[in-house]
Every structure is written in structure tokens, then in C-alpha cells.
Amino acid sequence: MTSLDGPYHNLEVAEVIDETDDSKSIVFDIPDALRERFEYTAGQFLTLRVEVDGHRLVRCYSLASAPGLDSRHKVTVKRVVDGRASNWLNDNVAKGDQLEVMPPAGIFCLSDRQTPIVLFGGGSGITPIISLIKTALETTSRILKLVYANRNDRSIIFKEELGSLLLAHPDRLEIVHRLDDVHGFVDPALVVQEIGPKTDSDFYICGPGPFMDVVESGLASLDVSSDQIFIERFESPDSPVDAAPVDTSGGTVVTIKLDGHETEVSVGEGETILAAARRAGLEPPFACEEAYCGCCMAKVVEGQVDMLHNDGGIDQKQIDDGWILTCQGIVKGNARVEYPD
Ligand SMILES: Cc1cc2nc3c(=O)[nH]c(=O)nc-3n(C[C@H](O)[C@H](O)[C@H](O)COP(=O)(O)OP(=O)(O)OC[C@H]3O[C@@H](n4cnc5c(N)ncnc54)[C@H](O)[C@@H]3O)c2cc1C
């Protein structure tokens, strides 16, 4: 384990696989001592911390492998134009390297219903979806349909693996490839058409923001309840620091240690530590802001911090050890928190 008792573990890269021109898979060896800690459910992700140009970046990557079916943990990283971590990972990671990785987390998982499953994947959004498909085919008798949108044929990730799944399960799996350069963009009418009468299905959506909006808008026109819809957002929610003024007259101060520097930040009533840190101009790690990814974890070393909510982003042992999710952390009087070294 690295980082003192922090949430990151050093994992060795067992293999790097070229998937498409702009995406690579990174396969990890999980040492025996960490095997239990890195058990996962299909649809979950790993959080990687990398150092790029002197900045530490924390990013989530969904597991494209399926637990119990694939022997090793695999994430697939697609380059984002001007993206810092995605390009660094594609350009620099090689077999034998060590990467800092948090154990699996996430709630984009299969329900225990027996209804059909319709999955909408766009680009790199296929990563958790292929894990869900492999797992559902193996562990359930559910009928699956994948609608997979890509820019063009060359950008289809896992094309061969999906083809093999289709051959192995022709009666249970249907795959519709949508290519922007051939068919145009997916629109709500197409979403409705592809779902057809299967409105009692579970729906899984993962892909670029505009693609997800279109799928959600198609679903909104159908009689589908919200508990049938599962969404994984790859882009951090557009969450600029709230421009509304924050009343810090209560005088509460949180001392934040981040990347070796300490900053005293005044905190407003009910304001989370993450929000206060960002308002103060710091750049702490975060992704989901909904208490399930664990990216924003920090340790409370003085004072009391209560969490508004925990959706699995942090486990009981970590809480017992003093860790909190800063996106949910409300200080009770002055406090001091330290992000992992
Ligand atoms: C739960 C979760 C799972 C994820 N799983 C995967 C995965 O399996 N594979 C994968 O490739 N990525 C995945 N992502 C996205 C990934 O975490 C990074 O956000 C992505 O690699 C971009 O990081 P970056 O540092 O390269 O870009 P940054 O330097 O952070 O951003 C550069 C610019 O690109 C924009 N941008 C950021 N993210 C995206 C995006 N995803 N698409 C388009 N534009 C973007 C930003 O708005 C910014 O303008 C996942 C994200 C989450 C929250």
C-alpha cells in the first residue's frame, strides 16, 4: 500500500492493449493481499491518481472486465481532446509500471430484476456497459439490446469482443451499431424506435453528455419510471464554483492540506468542505459530487466533520479511520483535513 494509510494502492500494470487509434486498455495485476479489497461488481470503476506536469490528477475509469469472468481488472481510457490525464495515460503507461489506484466503487450496476435490459453506449461509454453485458449474459437469463454509437467504424472499442458475444448468444443479445459518419447522430426518435415495446426494461446509459441527453429525452417520452434508468456520467457535472455569495460570518475555519500546502478556508453554514476549498481557489480532486466515487476523500485530523450522505464512496473502515468524502463533509466548528499525500 502507498500513501501511508490513504485510499490509493500501487498496482502493477500487467498489460497495455491498443484498442483503437485513440484508446488503450490498462490491465492490472492485483496482488493477493489486495484481492479482497479490489473485488468489484460489473459496472463499477477504478479511480487513478497520476502526476502530469507536476499536477496530481484524479480520474475515474470504468472496469471493462467482468468479475469472475475476466481474470484481471481492465480499464479502457479514451483520449479527450486537450485532456490531461487521458492523453498522459495513453502516451506513458507501459507494462510493469506502477499506478496509484483506489479500490472499485460505483452504483451503475445490474438490478436484480428479470426484465430485459436496453443499454445505450456512446464512445468510451461502452466500458462499464460491456462489463454489464458479459455479466448479465453469464449470470442471468435476461434479454439484452445494445445501441452503441460511435463517430465511425474505426472508433468502435471492443468491436471483436462484442461480435464474439453476439455469436455466442444470438438468442439473447442484439447489437445495433450507430455510426455518425454513416447514420448521423442518434436522436430521441431513434431511441424510442430501438426500445420498441420493451418499455418494461432496465435502461443503462453511458457516453458523452449530448448523447446521454438525447437518450434521456427519448426515454422521457415513454412510460418508464426513474428506477428503471441507470446513468453513468463520465464528464464531471458542470459544477462551477457557486457564484452566489457564501456567508462566512460564523467564523468557522477549515485548514486544508492539499499537495503539501496548507490553506485556511472560511466555511459558510452548511457549505461542504469541497465547495469551500474550490471557492477559495484550491483544486481538490473530485468527480461525482454525489458520494459514490470516493475521488474527493480526505482525512480529518482535527475537529469534527459530519457527512451529509454516503452512497458507497467510502467504507466503514475508512470512516472509522477518520476519512470523509469532502463533497459531503460539513464541519462542526474549526477543523483540519488532509488530502492523501
Ligand atoms: C464514474 C466515471 C467513469 C469513467 N470511466 C471512463 C472510462 O471508462 N473511460 C474513459 O475514457 N473515461 C472515463 N471517464 C472520464 C475520465 O474520468 C476523465 O474525465 C477523462 O479521461 C478526461 O480526463 P482528462 O484529464 O483527460 O481531461 P481534463 O483535462 O479533465 O479535461 C479537458 C477538457 O475535456 C473536457 N472533458 C472532460 N472529460 C470529458 C469526456 N469524458 N469527454 C469529453 N470531454 C471531456 C473537459 O470539459 C475539458 O474541457 C469516467 C468518468 C467518471 C466520472
The ligand as an SDF file (V2000), in Angstrom:
LIG
                    3D

 53 58  0  0  0  0  0  0  0  0999 V2000
  -17.5000    7.2990  -12.9930 C   0  0  0  0  0  0  0  0  0  0  0  0
  -16.6490    7.6700  -14.1830 C   0  0  0  0  0  0  0  0  0  0  0  0
  -16.1780    6.6620  -15.0110 C   0  0  0  0  0  0  0  0  0  0  0  0
  -15.3980    6.9910  -16.1330 C   0  0  0  0  0  0  0  0  0  0  0  0
  -14.9550    5.9830  -16.9410 N   0  0  0  0  0  0  0  0  0  0  0  0
  -14.2190    6.2800  -18.0450 C   0  0  0  0  0  0  0  0  0  0  0  0
  -13.7670    5.2450  -18.9250 C   0  0  0  0  0  0  0  0  0  0  0  0
  -14.0200    4.0520  -18.7110 O   0  0  0  0  0  0  0  0  0  0  0  0
  -13.0160    5.5880  -19.9940 N   0  0  0  0  0  0  0  0  0  0  0  0
  -12.7150    6.9060  -20.2680 C   0  0  0  0  0  0  0  0  0  0  0  0
  -12.0080    7.1500  -21.2670 O   0  0  0  0  0  0  0  0  0  0  0  0
  -13.1450    7.8980  -19.4540 N   0  0  0  0  0  0  0  0  0  0  0  0
  -13.8660    7.6180  -18.3480 C   0  0  0  0  0  0  0  0  0  0  0  0
  -14.2870    8.6240  -17.5090 N   0  0  0  0  0  0  0  0  0  0  0  0
  -13.8480   10.0010  -17.7870 C   0  0  0  0  0  0  0  0  0  0  0  0
  -12.4800   10.2320  -17.1470 C   0  0  0  0  0  0  0  0  0  0  0  0
  -12.5660   10.1400  -15.7350 O   0  0  0  0  0  0  0  0  0  0  0  0
  -11.9040   11.6210  -17.4650 C   0  0  0  0  0  0  0  0  0  0  0  0
  -12.8620   12.6020  -17.1620 O   0  0  0  0  0  0  0  0  0  0  0  0
  -11.4890   11.7290  -18.9220 C   0  0  0  0  0  0  0  0  0  0  0  0
  -10.4640   10.7690  -19.2090 O   0  0  0  0  0  0  0  0  0  0  0  0
  -10.9650   13.1520  -19.2140 C   0  0  0  0  0  0  0  0  0  0  0  0
   -9.9340   13.4470  -18.3120 O   0  0  0  0  0  0  0  0  0  0  0  0
   -8.6980   14.3710  -18.7650 P   0  0  0  0  0  0  0  0  0  0  0  0
   -7.8600   14.6490  -17.5680 O   0  0  0  0  0  0  0  0  0  0  0  0
   -8.0440   13.7670  -19.9420 O   0  0  0  0  0  0  0  0  0  0  0  0
   -9.4480   15.6930  -19.2410 O   0  0  0  0  0  0  0  0  0  0  0  0
   -9.4250   17.1110  -18.4990 P   0  0  0  0  0  0  0  0  0  0  0  0
   -8.0490   17.6580  -18.6020 O   0  0  0  0  0  0  0  0  0  0  0  0
  -10.0550   16.9420  -17.1620 O   0  0  0  0  0  0  0  0  0  0  0  0
  -10.4630   17.9050  -19.4050 O   0  0  0  0  0  0  0  0  0  0  0  0
  -10.0900   18.5340  -20.6100 C   0  0  0  0  0  0  0  0  0  0  0  0
  -11.3170   19.0540  -21.3400 C   0  0  0  0  0  0  0  0  0  0  0  0
  -12.1260   17.9800  -21.8170 O   0  0  0  0  0  0  0  0  0  0  0  0
  -13.4770   18.0430  -21.3130 C   0  0  0  0  0  0  0  0  0  0  0  0
  -13.8360   16.6820  -20.8850 N   0  0  0  0  0  0  0  0  0  0  0  0
  -13.5560   16.1010  -19.7070 C   0  0  0  0  0  0  0  0  0  0  0  0
  -13.9830   14.8310  -19.6950 N   0  0  0  0  0  0  0  0  0  0  0  0
  -14.5200   14.5850  -20.9100 C   0  0  0  0  0  0  0  0  0  0  0  0
  -15.0860   13.4390  -21.5130 C   0  0  0  0  0  0  0  0  0  0  0  0
  -15.2070   12.2580  -20.8650 N   0  0  0  0  0  0  0  0  0  0  0  0
  -15.5000   13.5660  -22.7940 N   0  0  0  0  0  0  0  0  0  0  0  0
  -15.3830   14.7340  -23.4590 C   0  0  0  0  0  0  0  0  0  0  0  0
  -14.8460   15.8430  -22.9320 N   0  0  0  0  0  0  0  0  0  0  0  0
  -14.4280   15.7700  -21.6770 C   0  0  0  0  0  0  0  0  0  0  0  0
  -13.4370   18.9610  -20.1630 C   0  0  0  0  0  0  0  0  0  0  0  0
  -14.6470   19.6850  -20.0550 O   0  0  0  0  0  0  0  0  0  0  0  0
  -12.2450   19.8640  -20.5020 C   0  0  0  0  0  0  0  0  0  0  0  0
  -12.6630   20.9430  -21.2800 O   0  0  0  0  0  0  0  0  0  0  0  0
  -15.0750    8.3290  -16.3980 C   0  0  0  0  0  0  0  0  0  0  0  0
  -15.5340    9.3370  -15.5420 C   0  0  0  0  0  0  0  0  0  0  0  0
  -16.3190    9.0200  -14.4390 C   0  0  0  0  0  0  0  0  0  0  0  0
  -16.7850   10.1210  -13.5240 C   0  0  0  0  0  0  0  0  0  0  0  0
  1  2  1  0
  2  3  1  0
  2 52  2  0
  3  4  2  0
  4  5  1  0
  4 50  1  0
  5  6  2  0
  6  7  1  0
  6 13  1  0
  7  8  2  0
  7  9  1  0
  9 10  1  0
 10 11  2  0
 10 12  1  0
 12 13  2  0
 13 14  1  0
 14 15  1  0
 14 50  1  0
 15 16  1  0
 16 17  1  0
 16 18  1  0
 18 19  1  0
 18 20  1  0
 20 21  1  0
 20 22  1  0
 22 23  1  0
 23 24  1  0
 24 25  2  0
 24 26  1  0
 24 27  1  0
 27 28  1  0
 28 29  2  0
 28 30  1  0
 28 31  1  0
 31 32  1  0
 32 33  1  0
 33 34  1  0
 33 48  1  0
 34 35  1  0
 35 36  1  0
 35 46  1  0
 36 37  1  0
 36 45  1  0
 37 38  2  0
 38 39  1  0
 39 40  1  0
 39 45  2  0
 40 41  1  0
 40 42  2  0
 42 43  1  0
 43 44  2  0
 44 45  1  0
 46 47  1  0
 46 48  1  0
 48 49  1  0
 50 51  2  0
 51 52  1  0
 52 53  1  0
M  END
$$$$
